[in-house]
Amino acid sequence: MASYETVRRPGDPGSPSRAFRTPMVFDAYIPDPLAGRPHALADVDGRAVLDATVALTESETRTTVLGSTDALGRMLLRAEAVGSSMIEGLEVSPRKLLEEEVRDQGRSDSSGPWTTAREVLGNIDAMAYLTDAVVPGRAVTVDVVLEAHRRLMAATATPELGGRVRSIQNWIGGPTPASAVFVPPIPERVPGLLDDLVQFINTSVLPPMAIAAIAHAQFETIHPFADGNGRIGRGLIHAVLRSRGVTVHSAPPVSLVLATRAAEYEAALQRFRHTSAPDSDSAQSAAGQFVRLFADAMAEVVDRMGQFEARIAEIKDGWRGALVGVRSDSAAWSVLELGPRMPVMTVHTFAVATGKSEQAANTALSVLVERGVLAQRSAGRRNRVFEADAVIGALTLLERRLASPVGDTALAPPNRRVPAAPPLSED
């Protein structure tokens, strides 16, 4: 049965903090193992899971307007990484993130000054790895999770923490474990709990949406890393859904909704950390409530995904009209596929994506600027970038709508920080 264990920590005379120079006592949580444990969903929780699963499955099977399902998936993956990073206090606008991505591609190596945008790009890399490494039918493993963490931390100020299970005690809230809101299990328990977690993910007979929710809550409870737990825990959601075949192409940005419902999300996590018998009504209810919150958030995201696709379809129709009269074999027409997928580009990246020479790419981009499809801007002193403002605006609107408690900023404003509304938007 889940419980707390009392930890007596001796003082560290060499610590710069007076609180850590004196001995302290705190209680660390020991969660119940998940594998083989009885799990049952109440009728209302089960219906929420079914509704969210049907909506997500339908969104996966319809033809997307972005030219390929992979293009949509990558754009939504970017939005998901932004939302997941935002929960951790890492905020960056879609435009700045896209511009930093282009600058990153132009670097000869991965070194460079730390920026918030670069750290969010590291989260994108970690999430992309999780969704690519775990294909439908393939097991989720501890090694996959560790590699995702290594990629995440490689873009931070502490890359040495990457890919390693913590060997120190961590805590959530408060200056010390003794005053914390929550203290995860002691380090010695973490490897066994991680093994149990992946066993549950790979063997549970619960609906995949419920498995993803419970696995995420358990991961956040274990808090296996010294840093980056929240972002990897939210990335784990997509690894589970991909492994179970619920998603194949997309990574619905559920973190954007969870960021909006931060207080509700944190409260549900705290309820999940029960000290009752695993088959008790209170334990089953706590797990079910977290599953329902997760399923409701996923259903909302899927609805917004449909709105986003519709907006991209309108943008592409506008581009077709703007390119009337341009030769059909011109590389400029490639923007219909590339613009939504890479809304910030350089001559080099456009040339590589189209297979054209840089001279032909430069000519095509000039046409696209003249026709109002792209806007030319500078990224640094010498680099020109070409931006699809309409697509960046659509991404911004998606983020703003998912920050509204009702999904519509005209009815209820965002309840957290978001980018400014793009010009002439219907936000």
Secondary structure, DSSP 8 states (H G I E B T S, - for coil): --EEEEEEE---TT-SSHHHHS-EEEEEEE----TT------HHHHHHHHHHHHHHHHHHHS--TTSSHHHHHHHHHHHHHHHHHHHTT----HHHHHHHHHHHHTSSSS-----HHHHHHHHHHHHHHHHHHS-TT----HHHHHHHHHHHHHTSS-GGGTT---SS---BSSSSGGG-SB----GGGHHHHHHHHHHHHHH--S-HHHHHHHHHHHHHHH--SSS-HHHHHHHHHHHHHHHTTS-SS----HHHHHHHTHHHHHHHHHHHS--S-TTSHHHHHHHHHHHHHHHHHHHHHHHHHHHHHHHHHHHHHHHHHHTTTS-TTSGGGGHHHHHHH-SEE-HHHHHHHHT--HHHHHHHHHHHHHTTSSEEEESSSS-EEEE-HHHHHHHHHHHHHHTSTTS-TTTS--SS------TT---
